Amino acid sequence: MLASDPECSYKERARNALREAIRQLSGLTDTAAAILPTEIYVEVRQTEQLVVDIVINIDEGKDVKNYIKKLNNQTAKTAL
């Protein structure tokens, strides 16, 4: 990666921002374990894992259509 390449700099800043967002999401999910009933926490944890999987796959340039469908289903299940 060339430091002078503006696109590389942008991508690195974006990755750093995503790392921080994932770290915060993980922290919130861990906190949820203390306050949510187990059944709901399990669903929240599965939703968190899907979000992480989506971010990783997007970063790797992979197709995420299936993950988006899974996330939609998971969030609906969690809401119920």
MDTraj code that builds the backbone (N, CA, C; nanometers):
import mdtraj as md
import numpy as np

residues = "MET LEU ALA SER ASP PRO GLU CYS SER TYR LYS GLU ARG ALA ARG ASN ALA LEU ARG GLU ALA ILE ARG GLN LEU SER GLY LEU THR ASP THR ALA ALA ALA ILE LEU PRO THR GLU ILE TYR VAL GLU VAL ARG GLN THR GLU GLN LEU VAL VAL ASP ILE VAL ILE ASN ILE ASP GLU GLY LYS ASP VAL LYS ASN TYR ILE LYS LYS LEU ASN ASN GLN THR ALA LYS THR ALA LEU".split()
xyz = np.array([
    [0.0848, -0.1174, 0.0000],
    [0.0000, 0.0000, 0.0000],
    [0.0895, 0.1239, 0.0000],
    [0.0654, 0.2123, -0.0916],
    [0.1435, 0.3346, -0.0985],
    [0.0777, 0.4414, -0.0120],
    [0.1573, 0.5006, 0.0762],
    [0.1038, 0.6020, 0.1672],
    [0.0564, 0.7258, 0.0925],
    [0.1148, 0.7542, -0.0225],
    [0.0774, 0.8745, -0.0974],
    [-0.0496, 0.8566, -0.1805],
    [-0.0972, 0.7344, -0.1939],
    [-0.2177, 0.7071, -0.2723],
    [-0.3402, 0.7477, -0.1899],
    [-0.4160, 0.8493, -0.2361],
    [-0.5308, 0.8962, -0.1573],
    [-0.6368, 0.7883, -0.1358],
    [-0.6539, 0.6977, -0.2341],
    [-0.7532, 0.5919, -0.2183],
    [-0.7126, 0.4963, -0.1054],
    [-0.5844, 0.4665, -0.0951],
    [-0.5364, 0.3798, 0.0128],
    [-0.5599, 0.4459, 0.1474],
    [-0.5341, 0.5725, 0.1544],
    [-0.5558, 0.6463, 0.2789],
    [-0.7038, 0.6437, 0.3168],
    [-0.7882, 0.6646, 0.2182],
    [-0.9328, 0.6615, 0.2424],
    [-0.9773, 0.5236, 0.2907],
    [-0.9294, 0.4192, 0.2238],
    [-0.9676, 0.2833, 0.2623],
    [-0.9198, 0.2508, 0.4031],
    [-0.7997, 0.2925, 0.4367],
    [-0.7479, 0.2654, 0.5709],
    [-0.8291, 0.3399, 0.6768],
    [-0.8661, 0.4644, 0.6492],
    [-0.9499, 0.5402, 0.7437],
    [-1.0857, 0.4740, 0.7588],
    [-1.1404, 0.4264, 0.6462],
    [-1.2706, 0.3587, 0.6501],
    [-1.2611, 0.2300, 0.7310],
    [-1.1545, 0.1534, 0.7121],
    [-1.1368, 0.0299, 0.7895],
    [-1.1222, 0.0595, 0.9379],
    [-1.0478, 0.1639, 0.9694],
    [-1.0327, 0.2012, 1.1104],
    [-1.1663, 0.2412, 1.1717],
    [-1.2465, 0.3146, 1.0962],
    [-1.3793, 0.3540, 1.1452],
    [-1.4682, 0.2315, 1.1643],
    [-1.4616, 0.1371, 1.0712],
    [-1.5400, 0.0139, 1.0841],
    [-1.4937, -0.0686, 1.2038],
    [-1.3628, -0.0766, 1.2242],
    [-1.3110, -0.1490, 1.3415],
    [-1.3673, -0.0897, 1.4698],
    [-1.3675, 0.0416, 1.4777],
    [-1.4189, 0.1092, 1.5967],
    [-1.5687, 0.0848, 1.6128],
    [-1.6430, 0.0909, 1.5032],
    [-1.7873, 0.0662, 1.5105],
    [-1.8161, -0.0774, 1.5537],
    [-1.7406, -0.1724, 1.5024],
    [-1.7588, -0.3126, 1.5406],
    [-1.7229, -0.3320, 1.6876],
    [-1.6170, -0.2651, 1.7328],
    [-1.5775, -0.2728, 1.8740],
    [-1.6896, -0.2205, 1.9633],
    [-1.7478, -0.1081, 1.9242],
    [-1.8588, -0.0514, 2.0012],
    [-1.9802, -0.1432, 1.9987],
    [-2.0120, -0.1994, 1.8831],
    [-2.1240, -0.2926, 1.8719],
    [-2.1024, -0.4124, 1.9637],
    [-1.9815, -0.4636, 1.9637],
    [-1.9489, -0.5772, 2.0497],
    [-1.9658, -0.5411, 2.1967],
    [-1.9214, -0.4227, 2.2335],
    [-1.9366, -0.3769, 2.3712],
    [-2.0829, -0.3631, 2.4112],
    [-2.1625, -0.3084, 2.3217],
    [-2.3059, -0.2945, 2.3487],
    [-2.3730, -0.4306, 2.3618],
    [-2.3319, -0.5240, 2.2760],
    [-2.3884, -0.6585, 2.2820],
    [-2.3508, -0.7263, 2.4132],
    [-2.2267, -0.7081, 2.4561],
    [-2.1841, -0.7648, 2.5847],
    [-2.2639, -0.7048, 2.7003],
    [-2.2891, -0.5761, 2.6955],
    [-2.3688, -0.5103, 2.7987],
    [-2.5119, -0.5626, 2.7975],
    [-2.5627, -0.5885, 2.6782],
    [-2.6993, -0.6408, 2.6651],
    [-2.7154, -0.7737, 2.7382],
    [-2.6079, -0.8504, 2.7465],
    [-2.6142, -0.9801, 2.8150],
    [-2.6557, -0.9636, 2.9604],
    [-2.6200, -0.8511, 3.0190],
    [-2.6508, -0.8282, 3.1605],
    [-2.7932, -0.7799, 3.1837],
    [-2.8557, -0.7236, 3.0806],
    [-2.9864, -0.6620, 3.1039],
    [-3.1020, -0.7264, 3.0280],
    [-3.0711, -0.8056, 2.9276],
    [-3.1775, -0.8677, 2.8482],
    [-3.2020, -1.0119, 2.8923],
    [-3.3241, -1.0580, 2.8760],
    [-3.3488, -1.2005, 2.8978],
    [-3.2640, -1.2828, 2.7999],
    [-3.2271, -1.4013, 2.8411],
    [-3.1376, -1.4858, 2.7624],
    [-3.1872, -1.5061, 2.6200],
    [-3.3162, -1.5312, 2.6035],
    [-3.3702, -1.5583, 2.4699],
    [-3.3507, -1.4394, 2.3769],
    [-3.3696, -1.3200, 2.4294],
    [-3.3528, -1.2002, 2.3468],
    [-3.2045, -1.1743, 2.3209],
    [-3.1226, -1.1934, 2.4242],
    [-2.9786, -1.1723, 2.4067],
    [-2.9220, -1.2629, 2.2968],
    [-2.9648, -1.3875, 2.2930],
    [-2.9172, -1.4809, 2.1907],
    [-2.9492, -1.4268, 2.0511],
    [-3.0677, -1.3723, 2.0346],
    [-3.1063, -1.3163, 1.9045],
    [-3.0235, -1.1916, 1.8721],
    [-2.9993, -1.1080, 1.9704],
    [-2.9170, -0.9880, 1.9501],
    [-2.7755, -1.0287, 1.9114],
    [-2.7232, -1.1288, 1.9774],
    [-2.5867, -1.1783, 1.9483],
    [-2.5782, -1.2325, 1.8056],
    [-2.6807, -1.3046, 1.7617],
    [-2.6808, -1.3559, 1.6245],
    [-2.6873, -1.2413, 1.5238],
    [-2.7632, -1.1382, 1.5563],
    [-2.7708, -1.0207, 1.4693],
    [-2.6345, -0.9532, 1.4610],
    [-2.5678, -0.9399, 1.5745],
    [-2.4345, -0.8802, 1.5763],
    [-2.3383, -0.9598, 1.4865],
    [-2.3419, -1.0899, 1.4962],
    [-2.2520, -1.1730, 1.4165],
    [-2.2781, -1.1570, 1.2668],
    [-2.4038, -1.1451, 1.2291],
    [-2.4358, -1.1226, 1.0876],
    [-2.3819, -0.9884, 1.0392],
    [-2.3931, -0.8858, 1.1218],
    [-2.3396, -0.7542, 1.0846],
    [-2.1885, -0.7637, 1.0633],
    [-2.1203, -0.8301, 1.1538],
    [-1.9754, -0.8472, 1.1406],
    [-1.9423, -0.9249, 1.0135],
    [-2.0160, -1.0314, 0.9863],
    [-1.9936, -1.1096, 0.8646],
    [-2.0134, -1.0254, 0.7389],
    [-2.1151, -0.9411, 0.7392],
    [-2.1406, -0.8538, 0.6242],
    [-2.0234, -0.7590, 0.6027],
    [-1.9775, -0.6958, 0.7099],
    [-1.8661, -0.6009, 0.6994],
    [-1.7411, -0.6704, 0.6463],
    [-1.7108, -0.7875, 0.6986],
    [-1.5923, -0.8617, 0.6542],
    [-1.6041, -0.8974, 0.5057],
    [-1.7201, -0.9471, 0.4656],
    [-1.7384, -0.9863, 0.3262],
    [-1.7351, -0.8674, 0.2312],
    [-1.7905, -0.7558, 0.2716],
    [-1.7821, -0.6353, 0.1880],
    [-1.6366, -0.5937, 0.1734],
    [-1.5625, -0.5954, 0.2826],
    [-1.4216, -0.5571, 0.2783],
    [-1.3418, -0.6488, 0.1864],
    [-1.3797, -0.7746, 0.1819],
    [-1.3108, -0.8714, 0.0952],
    [-1.3643, -0.8708, -0.0476],
    [-1.4628, -0.7863, -0.0752],
    [-1.5175, -0.7749, -0.2096],
    [-1.6116, -0.8873, -0.2482],
    [-1.6651, -0.9559, -0.1490],
    [-1.7551, -1.0678, -0.1758],
    [-1.9000, -1.0206, -0.1820],
    [-1.9828, -1.1010, -0.2457],
    [-2.1259, -1.0742, -0.2561],
    [-2.1913, -1.0948, -0.1191],
    [-2.2766, -1.0015, -0.0786],
    [-2.3401, -1.0107, 0.0532],
    [-2.4923, -1.0227, 0.0456],
    [-2.5456, -1.0509, -0.0741],
    [-2.6913, -1.0591, -0.0882],
    [-2.7530, -1.1577, 0.0102],
    [-2.6937, -1.2763, 0.0220],
    [-2.7467, -1.3755, 0.1156],
    [-2.7397, -1.3266, 0.2599],
    [-2.6301, -1.2581, 0.2928],
    [-2.6156, -1.2061, 0.4284],
    [-2.7209, -1.0992, 0.4580],
    [-2.7497, -1.0163, 0.3585],
    [-2.8508, -0.9117, 0.3770],
    [-2.9874, -0.9760, 0.4013],
    [-3.0195, -1.0795, 0.3263],
    [-3.1458, -1.1505, 0.3478],
    [-3.1493, -1.2119, 0.4870],
    [-3.0385, -1.2740, 0.5265],
    [-3.0302, -1.3337, 0.6608],
    [-3.0458, -1.2265, 0.7689],
    [-2.9835, -1.1111, 0.7469],
    [-2.9931, -1.0021, 0.8443],
    [-3.1364, -0.9514, 0.8546],
    [-3.2029, -0.9361, 0.7421],
    [-3.3432, -0.8938, 0.7443],
    [-3.4292, -0.9923, 0.8225],
    [-3.4081, -1.1214, 0.7961],
    [-3.4831, -1.2238, 0.8688],
    [-3.4501, -1.2233, 1.0172],
    [-3.3216, -1.2089, 1.0488],
    [-3.2784, -1.2112, 1.1882],
    [-3.3326, -1.0907, 1.2654],
    [-3.3299, -0.9742, 1.2051],
    [-3.3793, -0.8551, 1.2764],
    [-3.5308, -0.8660, 1.2982],
    [-3.6024, -0.9229, 1.2015],
    [-3.7462, -0.9435, 1.2200],
    [-3.7709, -1.0422, 1.3336],
    [-3.6935, -1.1484, 1.3365],
    [-3.7065, -1.2486, 1.4428],
    [-3.6750, -1.1863, 1.5788],
    [-3.5715, -1.1057, 1.5850],
    [-3.5336, -1.0403, 1.7102],
    [-3.6435, -0.9452, 1.7575],
    [-3.7031, -0.8739, 1.6648],
    [-3.8075, -0.7780, 1.7004],
    [-3.9327, -0.8467, 1.7559],
    [-3.9571, -0.9680, 1.7092],
    [-4.0757, -1.0417, 1.7564],
    [-4.0488, -1.1020, 1.8923],
])
top = md.Topology()
chain = top.add_chain()
for i, resn in enumerate(residues, 1):
    res = top.add_residue(resn, chain, resSeq=i)
    for name in ("N", "CA", "C"):
        top.add_atom(name, md.element.get_by_symbol(name[0]), res)
traj = md.Trajectory(xyz[None], top)
